[in-house]
């Protein structure tokens, strides 16, 4: 818990912040909020009400690539690139795109978002979109963007980031020598 001075400092700071607030124990984007401190007439009261309800994570708003925003402009549409580092190198498993629905601030499938699989080498979407309930979408229902053939922007840069993250982590041998794994 924060003391009064910490609360005051946060309140002064957040008045000018555009942020994404989500419950620590939340799932599927439930309870997530976008905070715009400049639009709140009584932010202190709002802040107190939020603290009474839950413990929160405050994140800076992400400005997504304009092409990603074309899918849904009310949330950050994301890509997930599961990967593993093996003796043979860094392997990309099955990556997928998550696209939100118009009006939602999250792209989670549990909040109505749509998922489509893309090629791990090229970043080109291979499938139609699919909802949590198995509904299939040739085109995004809100923006009419066709899923199959859609290119993830700056995909080579994204692959480089994935590789660099793996290379920055300790290898299994280094982890074992430091007694991380037993």
Residue pairs with C-beta under 8 A, 6 or more apart in sequence:
2 10
7 47
10 47
11 43
11 44
11 47
14 35
14 37
14 43
14 47
14 58
15 37
15 38
15 40
15 43
16 37
16 38
17 35
17 37
17 60
18 34
18 35
18 36
18 37
18 61
19 34
19 35
19 58
19 59
19 60
19 61
20 32
20 33
20 34
20 35
20 58
20 59
20 60
20 61
20 62
20 105
21 32
21 33
21 34
21 35
21 50
21 56
21 57
21 58
21 59
22 29
22 31
22 32
22 33
22 56
22 57
22 59
23 30
23 31
23 32
23 54
23 55
23 56
23 57
24 54
24 55
24 56
24 57
25 54
25 55
26 32
26 54
27 110
28 106
28 108
28 109
28 110
28 111
29 104
29 105
29 106
29 107
29 108
29 110
29 111
30 110
30 111
31 54
32 105
32 106
33 105
34 61
34 105
35 58
37 43
40 46
50 56
62 76
64 76
64 77
65 153
65 154
67 151
67 153
68 76
68 77
68 153
69 77
70 143
70 145
71 77
71 99
71 100
71 140
71 143
71 145
72 99
72 100
72 101
72 102
72 104
72 107
72 140
72 142
72 143
73 102
74 100
74 102
74 103
74 104
74 105
75 100
75 104
75 105
75 106
75 107
76 100
76 107
77 97
77 98
77 99
77 100
77 107
78 97
78 98
78 107
79 95
79 96
79 97
79 98
79 118
79 152
79 158
80 95
80 96
80 98
81 92
81 95
81 120
81 158
81 159
81 162
82 92
82 93
82 94
82 95
83 90
83 91
83 92
83 93
83 162
83 166
84 90
84 91
84 93
85 91
85 166
85 169
85 171
90 162
90 163
90 166
90 167
92 120
92 159
92 162
93 120
94 117
94 120
95 117
95 118
95 120
96 115
96 116
96 117
96 118
97 115
97 116
97 117
97 118
97 125
97 147
97 150
97 152
98 107
98 108
98 109
98 113
98 114
98 115
99 107
99 113
99 114
99 115
99 116
99 129
99 140
100 106
100 107
100 111
100 112
100 113
100 114
101 111
101 112
101 113
101 114
101 141
101 142
102 142
102 143
104 111
104 112
104 113
106 113
107 113
109 115
109 131
109 132
110 132
112 131
112 132
113 131
113 132
114 129
114 130
114 131
114 137
114 140
114 141
114 147
115 129
115 130
115 131
116 125
116 126
116 127
116 128
116 129
116 130
116 147
116 150
117 125
117 126
117 127
118 124
118 125
118 126
118 152
119 125
119 126
122 151
122 155
123 151
123 152
123 155
123 156
123 158
123 159
124 149
124 150
124 151
124 152
125 147
125 148
125 149
125 150
125 151
125 152
126 148
127 147
127 148
128 136
128 137
128 138
128 147
128 148
129 136
129 137
129 138
129 140
129 147
130 136
130 137
131 137
137 147
138 146
138 147
138 148
139 145
139 146
139 147
140 147
152 158
170 178
170 180
172 181
175 181
